[in-house]
Amino acid sequence: MEAGVVTPLAARVARLPGLDVKPGEPLAPLISVRVGGPAEALVRPRSADALVDLLRFARDEGVPVTVLGGGANTLVGDGGVPGITLKLPADVFPEALDVGPAEGRVTLGAGAAIARLVNVMRGQGLVGAEFLAGIPGTLGGAVTMNAGTKNGECFRVVEAIEVATADGVGWWTKAQVPHTYRHATLPPGGIVTRVRFVLPKGDVVASKAAMDADLGYRKRTQPLSQPNFGSVFTNPPGDHAGRLIELVGLKGHTLGRAQVSTLHANWIVNLGGAAARDVRGLITLMQQRVLEASGVSMQPEVKFVGAFLP
């Protein structure tokens, strides 16, 4: 797939109402590790109705839909992404705020940055989501992968999620959405459109201090100043992926212009001009070396999207 090419499918999608469609749009600038080919059709819906119509079209026509949040924890293949690549704008779905004397409910659009929740929390005297501060990406992505740190995970503060499918839009409570470490099971074909969080009132000064301390630690121990997609692998039970990778001597190892970070071995950085095949090659090498040395099968946290070229 080549950038700028308008395929017959992209032309059909562009004729659907209520959508902003960019055929053959390069995706690397939208991906935090800055690699990958173009989307056959990058689509931003302008309303919930337009999103449902798009999902119905995709279902009826058998067109694959790939959801692109903030581009974190995502690796796009050099061959690009066929079908529809969906990116929800931050301001399409309405926000809501209901703050009482003891707690507050904050409803935000899935296309909003995770930082939006942190900012609203701080401005309303709420606490409890400090562990999400500094995590890149969107709230929809945070829910879908149950994002978090050693201090907590997204579903700890989620009350309900709004989901769009080809049949419409509806709310699901946290209990109705099975979730585990770094994963949530959405309804088939479902796209998160809004998230409702419930947070207690608390000590905002202590909350800010905790967030500042955590962000300071991350800046010292993670390569936040270089293009990356966050942690490559989930931590095996009772261990740390970075420790296992470092034990097999891969910290700092390069392939093409991709490198296992010298700061944290469970991160891969783009040194400038890396290809997706370089990054995926490093991931495969890390898995193989750790499996041979320790018998641990490393599970990627990163999502692989599109066509990967040899």
Secondary structure, DSSP 8 states (H G I E B T S, - for coil): --TT---HHHHHHHTSTTEEEEEEEE-GGGSTT----EEEEEEEESSHHHHHHHHHHHHHHT--EEE-SSSTTEEE-TT-EEEEEE---TTSS--EEEE-SSEEEEEEETTSBHHHHHHHHHHTTB-S-GGGTT--SBHHHHHHTT-EETTEEGGGSEEEEEEEETTEEEEEEGGGS-EETTEE--STT-EEEEEEEEEEB--HHHHHHHHHHHHHHHHHHS-TTS-EEEESB---TTS-HHHHHHHTT-TT-EETTEEE-SS-TTEEEE-SS--HHHHHHHHHHHHHHHHHHH-----B-SEEES----
